C-alpha cells in the first residue's frame, strides 16, 4: 500500500503534481481531525458570507397606504 497527498477542491481530490493512478484503482481517503474541522469551518463561513451582507427589508404596509 502506498500513500499519496492531495487536496479536495470542489468535491474532487486533486493529487500532487506528477502522481498518476491507473483507471479503476480503488483508493481510500483518510482525513485528519484538524483538517476536517478547519475545512468545515471554512465552508460554513464561506457559505454564510453573502447572507450576512444583505440589508434587512421591511415588509410593505398592508392596504397600500392613504
Buried (B, 14 or more C-beta within 10 A) or exposed (E): EEEEEEEEEEEEEEEEEEEEEEEEEEEEEEEEEEEEEEEEEEEEEEEEEEEEEEEEEEEEEEEEEE
